[in-house]
Amino acid sequence: MRGLTRRRGLLDRFTHPAQVVVTGFGLTVLTGMFLLSLPAATPGPGRATSVDALFTATSAVCLTGLASVDTGTHWSLFGQLVIMALVQVGGLGLMTIATLFALLLSGRLGLRARLAAQVETKTLATTDVRRVVRNVVIFSLVSEALLAAVLTGRFVLAYGEGPLRALYLGVFHSVMAFNNGGMALWPDSLMRFATDAWICLPISVAVIVGGLGFPVVFELARSWRRPRTWSVLTRITVTMTAVLVGGGTAVLTATEWTNPLTLGGLPEPARWLAGFVAAVMPRSGGFNSVDTAAMNPDSLLVTDILMFIGAGSAGTGGGVKVTTIGVLVFLVWAEMRGETHINIGNRRLADGTPRQAMAVVMLSGMMVAFSTVVLLALTPHTLDRVLFEVLSAFGTVGLSTGLTAELPPAGHVLLVVLMFVGRTGPLTLATALALRERTRRYTLPEERPIVG
């Protein structure tokens, strides 16, 4: 009886929703690795290496888009369908899909299933999980279907693709765009479509919508005409998204305007289109319509910043999230004004929110710095290229200067870890590794050190 009690206690330690989410993503990555290791996943004889299969599966599940091999030629139709399925699973969220299956099979949810889905969808009340899961699935599939229809029509009418081939291209890239997957079936990503607004704009809009986060999208659908009623999450997400996309477009277009290898070789209207795409994709989209490796150093640095910040919470994007940075901005503003509380609109932030935001940024910064040092030791490449690749992996972005394909196996494994941590989140991973919560039952005397 004592042994049984001990085993139950050990199992109970791993029933925290964050632990379930991390474990679920890990098992999905391993499943994808197994499927991509099969001979049917590659067009020629033999099979993919274990490192390539692991890297591609992690990149797909974590919605990154980095590739150690060319997606369109290295993988067979079966392999590409596996990649697309992994991206779809990663986008909807394992716990969202598991909750949907539970609803279909039993028509009701237990508390543990509700909590697990709550972690993945970032809902604020367990009673809302059933409705949120249904809306997430419907909204995702409808959005992907609409984008696939637009892309399919464009491929048929403008590029002479056959109906079946055009449909496949449309569906594949709509799944990649809405879920911020970033993988393309062309080796130059979207560079061949740099002047085509009917390709670049719908894909960019899908990346933005998918990266906003499902709670924000649903709230905007209900009350987009009444900004004063928006929650703090929606206020921060919409404001930061507008600032980053608008500011990023202006800065990147200006810095690359005369670069003959990027925007300089395009007609003037197409330069603004390509600049807009270059500002949207670091949110975690991963596609590129100009040669990233040919961008100026200042443009790469701006892109680094955008990749580190990322997209909205509970969306398909990565990074430390615009909400995190927004909270820190309001924290600094409150400190400068001497206020003891952080007020946004007509709401006051909970006291623990700034600490959580600072912890996410600090843990993320430490992870990026450590990985950059390790990758510099493993490769002869310069700091700007290595840092760009590290941030792309950690932010689950997928943009690359071409360094990923040149890395040794140890470098690919490092990027795999970065992609996984970037998708599950530093705090979520830390919570999953913690066996139990510890509550301090006493308070120490207060002392204020000198800061600054």
Buried (B, 14 or more C-beta within 10 A) or exposed (E): EEEEEEEEEEEEEEEBBBBBBBBBBBEBBBBBBBBBBBEEBBEEEEBBBEBBBBBBBBBBBBBBBBBBBEBBEBBBEBBBBBBBBBBBBBBBBBBBBBBBEBBEEEEEBEEEBBBBBBBBBBBEEBEBBBEBBBBBBEBBBEBBEBBBBBBBBBBBEEBEBEEEBBBBBBBBBBBBBBBBBBBBBBEEBBBBBBBBBBBBBBBBBBBBBBBBBBBBBBBBEEBEEEEEEBBBBBBBBBBBBEEBBEEBBBBBBEBBBEBEEBBEBBEEEBBBBBBBBBBBBBBBBBBBBBBBBEBBEEBBBBBBBBBBBBBBBBBBBBBBBBBBBBBBBBBEEBEEEEEEEBBBEEEEBEEEBBEEBBBBBEBBBEBBEEBBEBBBEBBEBEEEBBBBBBBBBBBBBBBBBEBBEBBEBEBBBBBBBBBBBBBBBBBBBBBBEEEEEEEEEEEEEEEEEEEE
